[in-house]
Amino acid sequence: MPNPRKPDPNRDVPMPAPTWKPEPIEEPDPEQFPDETPLPNPDENEESPMHAGSRVVRPCDA
């Protein structure tokens, strides 16, 4: 660790410009998007929700 009383000679050296070029982002055509089916809204279902505790447990026939 450098002594805090001595100035760092590399402190004010600017960073070099990047040499890489970013690849352009290409958006696919809207006709190529995968088909998306909407999920059913559980609030609009007419069936009552299935709860974990509502299973019918039958004794084993031994």
Backbone as a printed PyTorch tensor [residue, N CA C, xyz], in Angstrom:
tensor([[[  0.8540,  -1.1820,   0.0000],
         [  0.0000,   0.0000,   0.0000],
         [  0.8910,   1.2330,   0.0000]],

        [[  0.6450,   2.1780,  -0.9040],
         [  1.5200,   3.3560,  -0.9600],
         [  1.3160,   4.2350,   0.2650]],

        [[  2.3630,   4.9420,   0.5700],
         [  2.3140,   5.8640,   1.7030],
         [  1.3420,   6.9930,   1.3500]],

        [[  0.3770,   7.3140,   2.2190],
         [ -0.5980,   8.3520,   1.8680],
         [  0.0120,   9.7430,   1.7270]],

        [[  1.2070,   9.9400,   2.2420],
         [  1.8330,  11.2680,   2.1230],
         [  2.4330,  11.4800,   0.7400]],

        [[  2.7680,  10.3930,   0.0460],
         [  3.3630,  10.5190,  -1.2830],
         [  2.2460,  10.4820,  -2.3250]],

        [[  2.2420,  11.3780,  -3.3040],
         [  1.2140,  11.3280,  -4.3510],
         [  1.4400,  10.1310,  -5.2700]],

        [[  0.3710,   9.5810,  -5.7500],
         [  0.4350,   8.4440,  -6.6630],
         [  0.6650,   8.9850,  -8.0750]],

        [[  1.7580,   8.6150,  -8.7310],
         [  2.0220,   9.1590, -10.0740],
         [  1.0280,   8.6530, -11.1240]],

        [[  0.3820,   7.5120, -10.9010],
         [ -0.5530,   6.9580, -11.8830],
         [ -1.9870,   7.4220, -11.6560]],

        [[ -2.1850,   8.3010, -10.7110],
         [ -3.5490,   8.6890, -10.3530],
         [ -4.2470,   9.4720, -11.4570]],

        [[ -3.5500,  10.3740, -12.0990],
         [ -4.1780,  11.2400, -13.0860],
         [ -3.9850,  10.7570, -14.5190]],

        [[ -3.5540,   9.5210, -14.7150],
         [ -3.3710,   8.9850, -16.0590],
         [ -4.7480,   8.5680, -16.5820]],

        [[ -5.1740,   9.0930, -17.7330],
         [ -6.5010,   8.7150, -18.2480],
         [ -6.5110,   7.2680, -18.7240]],

        [[ -7.6850,   6.6690, -18.6560],
         [ -7.8280,   5.2920, -19.1300],
         [ -7.8050,   5.2800, -20.6540]],

        [[ -7.1960,   4.2600, -21.2400],
         [ -7.1960,   4.1790, -22.7060],
         [ -8.5920,   3.8460, -23.2190]],

        [[ -8.8470,   4.2070, -24.4480],
         [-10.1380,   3.9170, -25.0690],
         [-10.2660,   2.4120, -25.2830]],

        [[-11.4660,   1.8650, -25.1730],
         [-11.6240,   0.4230, -25.3880],
         [-11.3470,   0.0580, -26.8430]],

        [[-10.8010,  -1.1290, -27.0320],
         [-10.4600,  -1.5690, -28.3850],
         [-11.5230,  -2.4890, -28.9730]],

        [[-12.4880,  -2.9050, -28.1820],
         [-13.5320,  -3.8010, -28.6840],
         [-14.7140,  -2.9900, -29.1780]],

        [[-15.4490,  -3.5810, -30.0880],
         [-16.6480,  -2.9420, -30.6330],
         [-17.8660,  -3.7480, -30.1840]],

        [[-18.8650,  -3.1130, -29.6130],
         [-20.0540,  -3.8700, -29.2110],
         [-20.8360,  -4.3370, -30.4340]],

        [[-21.4110,  -5.5380, -30.3120],
         [-22.2140,  -6.0660, -31.4150],
         [-23.5870,  -5.4090, -31.3880]],

        [[-24.1210,  -5.0350, -32.5410],
         [-25.4530,  -4.4220, -32.5470],
         [-26.5180,  -5.4370, -32.1500]],

        [[-27.5180,  -4.9650, -31.4570],
         [-28.6250,  -5.8180, -31.0340],
         [-29.6730,  -5.8110, -32.1310]],

        [[-29.9790,  -6.9920, -32.6210],
         [-30.9750,  -7.1110, -33.6860],
         [-32.2470,  -7.6970, -33.0970]],

        [[-33.3520,  -7.0030, -33.2930],
         [-34.6270,  -7.5160, -32.8150],
         [-35.2450,  -8.3920, -33.8960]],

        [[-35.7890,  -9.5460, -33.5040],
         [-36.4130, -10.4140, -34.5110],
         [-37.7000,  -9.7970, -35.0340]],

        [[-38.1100, -10.2710, -36.1910],
         [-39.3730,  -9.8020, -36.7630],
         [-40.5230, -10.2140, -35.8490]],

        [[-41.5570,  -9.3790, -35.7310],
         [-42.6840,  -9.7550, -34.8640],
         [-43.3600, -11.0460, -35.2980]],

        [[-43.2660, -11.3940, -36.5640],
         [-43.8940, -12.6240, -37.0290],
         [-43.0950, -13.8550, -36.6260]],

        [[-41.8760, -13.6700, -36.1500],
         [-41.0530, -14.8000, -35.7440],
         [-41.1040, -15.0360, -34.2390]],

        [[-41.8420, -14.2040, -33.4900],
         [-41.9350, -14.4140, -32.0520],
         [-42.6430, -15.7370, -31.7820]],

        [[-42.2700, -16.4470, -30.7170],
         [-42.9820, -17.6930, -30.4120],
         [-44.4080, -17.3910, -29.9810]],

        [[-45.2830, -18.3310, -30.2540],
         [-46.6770, -18.1560, -29.8470],
         [-46.7530, -18.1590, -28.3320]],

        [[-47.4190, -17.1790, -27.7970],
         [-47.5680, -17.0880, -26.3510],
         [-49.0400, -17.2690, -26.0160]],

        [[-49.3180, -18.2650, -25.2080],
         [-50.6950, -18.4710, -24.7760],
         [-50.8410, -17.8700, -23.3910]],

        [[-51.8380, -17.0590, -23.1740],
         [-51.9940, -16.4560, -21.8500],
         [-52.3790, -17.5140, -20.8230]],

        [[-51.8390, -17.3750, -19.6340],
         [-52.1670, -18.2980, -18.5600],
         [-53.5440, -17.9580, -18.0130]],

        [[-54.3040, -18.9530, -17.5990],
         [-55.6280, -18.6560, -17.0520],
         [-55.5070, -17.9100, -15.7280]],

        [[-56.4150, -16.9870, -15.5290],
         [-56.4260, -16.2170, -14.2960],
         [-57.1110, -17.0610, -13.2270]],

        [[-56.4260, -17.3800, -12.1160],
         [-57.0540, -18.2350, -11.1060],
         [-58.2670, -17.5730, -10.4590]],

        [[-58.3620, -16.2550, -10.5010],
         [-59.5130, -15.5740,  -9.9060],
         [-60.7580, -15.7260, -10.7730]],

        [[-60.5860, -16.0500, -12.0460],
         [-61.7290, -16.1630, -12.9440],
         [-62.2080, -17.6060, -13.1050]],

        [[-61.5190, -18.5560, -12.4840],
         [-61.9440, -19.9540, -12.5760],
         [-63.1930, -20.1590, -11.7310]],

        [[-64.0890, -20.9930, -12.2260],
         [-65.3060, -21.2730, -11.4710],
         [-65.0950, -22.4100, -10.4810]],

        [[-64.0240, -23.1720, -10.6460],
         [-63.7510, -24.2680,  -9.7260],
         [-63.1030, -23.7240,  -8.4600]],

        [[-63.3660, -24.3870,  -7.3400],
         [-62.7310, -23.9680,  -6.0940],
         [-61.2700, -24.3980,  -6.1320]],

        [[-60.3970, -23.6650,  -5.4750],
         [-58.9740, -24.0050,  -5.5240],
         [-58.6900, -25.3110,  -4.7910]],

        [[-57.6820, -26.0220,  -5.2600],
         [-57.2800, -27.2710,  -4.6380],
         [-56.2730, -26.9440,  -3.5430]],

        [[-56.5770, -27.3260,  -2.3240],
         [-55.6790, -27.0560,  -1.2000],
         [-54.9500, -28.3320,  -0.8220]],

        [[-53.7950, -28.1680,  -0.2200],
         [-52.9910, -29.3290,   0.1460],
         [-53.6970, -30.1700,   1.2080]],

        [[-54.4540, -29.5530,   2.1000],
         [-55.1110, -30.2830,   3.1750],
         [-56.4330, -30.8920,   2.7720]],

        [[-56.8850, -30.6940,   1.5480],
         [-58.2030, -31.1840,   1.1570],
         [-58.1470, -32.5460,   0.4700]],

        [[-56.9860, -33.1910,   0.4830],
         [-56.8770, -34.5180,  -0.1260],
         [-57.6270, -35.5470,   0.6940]],

        [[-58.2540, -36.4740,   0.0380],
         [-58.9420, -37.5580,   0.7350],
         [-57.9240, -38.6470,   1.0170]],

        [[-57.7440, -38.9460,   2.3040],
         [-56.7780, -39.9680,   2.7030],
         [-57.5600, -41.2090,   3.0920]],

        [[-57.2420, -42.3070,   2.4370],
         [-57.9370, -43.5590,   2.7280],
         [-56.9730, -44.5060,   3.4320]],

        [[-57.4710, -45.2510,   4.3990],
         [-56.5780, -46.2090,   5.0820],
         [-56.1990, -47.3460,   4.1370]],

        [[-55.0530, -47.9070,   4.3750],
         [-54.5800, -49.0200,   3.5490],
         [-55.4070, -50.2640,   3.8500]],

        [[-55.6800, -51.0340,   2.8190],
         [-56.3950, -52.2980,   3.0090],
         [-55.3590, -53.3770,   3.3080]],

        [[-55.1980, -53.6750,   4.5810],
         [-54.1920, -54.6700,   4.9510],
         [-54.8360, -55.9170,   5.4730]]])
